């Protein structure tokens, strides 16, 4: 999604993937109407989140600043991937396009999930709105979409179909399809990462065993996808990318996915350790309460009610 909409190289012309310029990556901002619409939507979501946090504070209910920071960071990553300098090269440089799509599917979703927007909506909304939201989140469609198999298949299927079928090249020639696919990457990432690292009460909550298994299962899929792209004999989009750029993108995809996998495992381990610590504290409190009752019973034997 970039300023070059409608000016992408035509099939049959010899092209050379341009080297990304740091100044463009950092300072350039997209002005196409789809980028403007996306930015407006992101600002609306940000305003809603901050207003909801303020509403909770007005009700003397606390909200973790770490959740707010995570959600804001997720929106910043999303904005940069869709409207920032990366998007300027998404047609002309395959490697940059890979980074853009990985930000949408593996970085922004877990950050947004850690912001617990569903919980915030339930706690800050009116009773009527809360009732409607609960019906939606407890409905069959929500339960189906949050099933581990559906979430995993959606994540892997999205990447494999996009990169290893004509979908990628077709989307580079059709801006509206490209815009939809960016949104699809984000949604696929949310469906996978929300039950994995999110704090919201969803229709399905993955146990930590399931979470670790799903992350480990993604490793061979990521490797296969990256190696296949790195070993292709022709560009995936010959009208816009060179073979060297395409192969470099495959290596970058594989490498970054492994980095994200390690980071996800580390995050899950920290969450698991904290959960076990909370369980241990609860068990200790229950044992202390039981011992206190037992001591009280021993120290205060029942008084006799018979006549002397």
N, C-alpha and C positions, 0 to 999 in steps of 0.2 A: 504494500500500500504506500505508494510514494508519489512524488511530484512528477514522475516520468510516466504516469498513466497515459496510455495511448501512444507512447513513443518507444515502446520496447522494440528491440531488434526483430526484424522479420526473419522467418525461417529461410535458410539458404545463404544468409550473409555470414561472413566470417567475423567473429566477435572475440573480444578478450575481456574476461572478467576484471573490472577495475579494482585496484587495491583500495580498501577502505581508508579514508583520510581521518585521522583523529579529530580534527576540527569539525568535520561533518558528523562523525559519530556522536560527538558530545553536544554540539551546538545546533545542529540542523533540526528543524521541526516541520512536520508535514502539514500541508495546507489543502490537501484534497478534501472534498466534502465528507467522505467517509471518516477521515481522521478527525475532522471537527466534530462530527456527530459522536464518535467514540469518546472524545475528550469531554464533551458536555455530559454524557452519561456517567463517566467516571467521576466528574465533579459533583453530579447529583448524588451518586452513591456515597461519596465522601461526606457531603453535607448531611445526608441522612444519618450516617454513622456517628458523626460528631454531635449532632443534635440529639440523637438517642442517648448517647453517653451523658450529655448534659442533663437530659431529662431524668435519667436514673440518679444522677448526683443530686438533683433537686428533690428527689424522693428519699434522700439520705440512704441511698444504696450504692455500694462501692462497685467500681469496675476497674479491672486491672489495667494499668497503663501499658503493660507489655502486650496485652491483647490489642489495644488501640495502635500501638507502634507496629505490630505485625500486620494489621489490616492496612494501615497507611502505606507501609513498605510494599505490600502486595499490589496496591493500586499504582504506586510509583513504577514498579517493575512492569506492570501491565501497560501503563502509559508510554514508557520508554520503548517497549517492544512494538507497540502499534503505531505510535505517533512520533517517536524519536528518530535519531540518526540511523538506527538499524534498518528501519523501514525504507529508508532512502535507497538501500542497496538490495532490497529483497528480490528484485527481478534480475539485477545484473550480476550479483555475487552470490553463488550458492552457499558458500561457507557462512556468510553473514545471515542468509535466510535460515540456515540450520540453527544458528544461535538464537535468532528471533523466535522460532517455533519452540525451541526447548525452553526458553524463558516462559512462554505461554502455557506449556504443559507440565513443567516440572518445578518452576520457581514461584511464579505468581500464585498458583492454586494453594500450595501449602501455607504460604504466608497469609493469604486471605482466610484460610480455614482456621489458622491459629488465632485470628481475630474474633472467632465465635459470633458471626453476625446473626445467625439464627437465634441463638440464646439472647442476644441483645434485642432482637426484634420481639421475641416473646415477652421479655421483661419490661420493655419500654412502651409497648403498644397498648391500645385500649382493650378491654375485655373482649369486645366483639371481634376485633382484628386478631387477637390471640387465639380465639376459638377457631377462626377460619384457618389460621396458620397451622394449628395443631391437626386439624382435619386433613390438610394437604400433606403434612409430613408423616402422618400415620396411614395414609392411603396406600393402596396396592401399587400404583405407579412409582411412588417414592421408595417403597420396599424393594421393588424389582430393580430400580436403577442403582440402589445402594448394595445390591448383592455382590459379594466378592468376585464371583466369576464374571458378572456383567461389567464391573468396574475395571477388572484386569483386562478383559477382552476389548473394552472400549479404548483403554489407553494404548495397548499394543496394536490393535487393529487400526487405530487412527494413524499411527506413525508408519506402519508397514504399507497401508493402502496409499497414503499420501506420497511417500518417497519411492515406492517400488512399482507403481502403476502409472499410467499416463495422466493421473490426476494432477500431479505436480506441474508438469509442462502445460496442461490445459489451464490450470489456475493462473499461471504466469501470463497467459494471454487474455484472461477475462477477469478484470479487477473486482467485479461484484462477487464472483465465486471465490476469489482470493480472500476477500473480506469475510465471507461466511466461514471459510476454512480456518481463519485466525480465531474466530469465535468458537468454532467446533473444537479446536485444540484446547482452548481455555476450558470449555465445558467438560471435555474428556478428562482433563487434568483435575478439575474440581471433583468429578464423580469418583476418581481414584483416591485423591489425597484427603478429601474431607473426612471420610471415616478412618483414615490412617493416622492423621496427626491432629485433626480438628478437636475442638473442645465442645462442640455442639452435641446436643442430644438428638441423634438421628434415628430413623426407623430401624437401622441396623448399626450396631457398633461392633467392629472387628475386635476379637480378642488379640492380645499381643502375639500369641502364637501365629494366628492367621496373618497378622501384619508383617511379621518377619518372613514368613513363607512367601508372601506375595512379592516382597522386595527382592528376596533371593531369586525367585522365579524370573524376575525381570532381567537379571544379569545375562543369561544366555541369549534372550531375545534381543537385548540391546547390542550385544556383541555381533550377532548375526546380521542385524540391520546395518550397523556401521561398517562391517567388513564387506558386505555385499556392495554397498555404495562405493567404498574405497577401491573395490576391484572391478568396477564397471569398465567397459571398453569404449564407451561413448558418453557424452554428457547427458544427464537426465533432461536437460532443456538446452539442446544445441543452439537454439536461436539466441540464447542469453548468457550461457556459461561455457567456459572452456573445460576440457577433460581434467586438467590439473586441478582446477577449482572444485570440480565435482568430487574428485577423489580426496582432496583435502577436506572437503565438507564431511565425507564419510568418516575420516579419521577423527575430526573434531566432534562429530556426533557421538561416536563410540566413546571417546575420551571423556567428554563432558557428562554423558549419561552415567559412566562409572563413578565420576566425582560426585554427582548428585545422589547416586545409590549409597555411597559411603556416608554422605552427609545425612541421608534419610535414616540409615541404620543407626548412626550416632544419636540422632534425635529420638528415634524410637527407644533406644536403650536408656536414654535419660528419662523419658516418660515412663518407661517400665520400672526403672529404679525408684522413681518418685512414687509411683502407684504402690509398689511393694512396701515402701517406707510408710505410706499412709495406712496400708492394711496392718502393718506391724503395730503402729501407734493405736489403731482401733482395737486390735486384739489385746494389747497391754492395758488399755483403759477398761475393757470388758473384764479382764482378769482381776484388775485392781478393784473394780466394783463388786465382783463376786466374792473376793477375799474380804472386803469390808463388810459385806452382808453376813458372811460366815463368822467373822470375828464378833460382830454385834450379837448374833444369835448365841454364841458361846458365852459372851460376857453377860448377857441378860437372859437367864433361864426363865421359863414360864413360871409365874407365881402360882402357888397352890390356892385352890378355891374351896377346899374342904374346911369344916368346922374344927377348931382346936380340940 
